[in-house]
Amino acid sequence: MAQTTSSDSTQILSYIQCYALIIHHTAGTCATGSANSTTAVGDFEDRVLGSVSNLRIVDACTFPSLPPPLWSYDSISGLHCGLLSL
């Protein structure tokens, strides 16, 4: 990986946008159900089930499927780094 010694915040942001990686998280990897379910990790209001209270699920693990994005981060970062053009 290339290293930067710049203190210019614009160059640092550009470096991060070009070299940051996206870790894919698939939708629907965790079951949703009622409080008495033996397999569900959350309920239908995205509350975590079990001994933890006042905790919500805030990612797509309980979504049945993901809606298509208008722009993915890959597309935006590709444009920024000059890898794609409009």
N, C-alpha and C positions, 0 to 999 in steps of 0.2 A: 504494500500500500504506500502511496506517495505521502510524504510529510510536508507540512506547511509551517513556515515560521512567521507568517504574516500576522500583524496585529490589526489589520484593517478589517472591520466587521463585515463589510461587503464581500471581501475575498474569503473570509472564513465561512460565511453563509453559503457562498457559491460552492466551496469545497464540500461542505456537508451535504448540500443538495445533489451534488454529482456522485459522491462516494457512499452515501448512506444506503443501507440495505433494507429491504422490506421483508419481513417475515410473514409468510402467508398463514392466515388462520382461517380454516374452513368453517363455514356455517354448519349448524346442526350437529355438532360433535357431542353435545350434552343433552340429556333428556330433560323435558319439562313435564311437570305433573303436579299432582296434589300433595299435600303435606304427608299423607300416609303412603306415598309411593316408595318402593324400595330401590328404584333406579333413577329417579329424577334428582337433579341437582338444584333446580329452581322451580318456582311456581309460575303461573301464567301472568303474573305481574312482575316477573324478574327478581323476585326476592329469593335469596339463597336459602335452601332448606337445610335443616339440621340445627346444631347447637349454637350457631352464630346468629345473632339478632341484628336487625337494622342494617343489613348488607344487601346490596343489589348487584345483579349481573349487568355489566356495562359493555359487553362485547357481543359478537355475533354467534357465540357458541350455542345459544338456544334458538337462533333464528332457523326456521325450516329451510329457507333459502335466502340468498342475498339478492337485493334488487340490483339491476344493472347500473353502474355508476356513470355519471355524465363524463367525468374525467377520472382516470385512475392516477395515482401518484406516479406510477411508472411513466405514463404519458407526459405528465407535467415535468418530471425531472429530466426526461429525454429531451423535451423542448428546451429546457433551461441549459442543459449541457451541450446543446447543439447537435444532438444525435438524431433529432427529428425536426421536421419543418412543417409549418401549416400549409 
